[in-house]
Amino acid sequence: MDTLLALLLGLGLAAAVGLRIFVPFLVISLAAHTGHLELAAGQEWIGTTPALVMFATATLLEAAAYQIPWVDHLLDMAAGPAAAVCGTVIMASAVVELAPLIKWPVAIIAGGGTAGLIRGLGSGARATSTVTTGGVANPVVAAGETAGSAVLSVTAVALPVLAGLLALALVAAVVKGGRRLLRRRRV
């Protein structure tokens, strides 16, 4: 059961990474630093004081940068690949009891895949906002993504089953929306 909870924790955190890269790392750094979360072997550095300070600074800078027109677009271009990598790392940090031979493929597929899919959803929302409002609503979208990442990250640490189910629902919604979009383009 502990492994299942760790997988759901990692899945919830990976989905949160898809919304904002540094918010989930700040949350797990704080949780590990205060003794509320055990990190996998080799990932303990995330709970250190220097890492906590770095993640807090990066979170503030990331949230602020997404509020600046055109900078948000540049960040979106870099965030896609970064989200997949960070989703992998955060999933690997959460699954404490898995052997490396199992942990890393699971982390790459489930963590990186989830973060990448959710990041695509966020990029699509920003593109829609840019087209429909000329970018005026982009800061609202960005604030929603930051808040969503924070809520999902805290939920993942406190209630991993709920966060994992929310992450699975988000992935299902993205896949369903992608299929619908492909069908429209074929017609």
Number of C-alpha atoms within 10 A of each C-alpha: 6 10 13 13 17 26 26 27 29 31 33 35 38 40 37 34 35 32 31 28 30 26 29 31 28 24 23 27 28 22 20 19 19 11 11 13 16 18 24 16 13 9 15 15 15 23 23 15 13 12 18 22 14 16 23 19 13 17 20 12 12 18 21 15 17 24 17 13 15 14 13 22 18 12 14 21 12 10 23 20 15 19 31 27 21 26 33 29 20 28 32 28 23 29 27 19 13 16 9 13 8 9 19 18 14 19 29 20 15 21 31 29 23 31 37 28 22 27 27 19 21 21 21 13 16 22 17 15 18 17 11 11 11 11 19 13 16 24 20 15 18 23 15 14 21 23 17 16 26 22 16 28 28 20 19 31 23 15 16 24 20 16 26 26 16 19 26 17 12 17 20 13 14 17 15 12 13 13 12 11 11 11 10 9 8 6 5
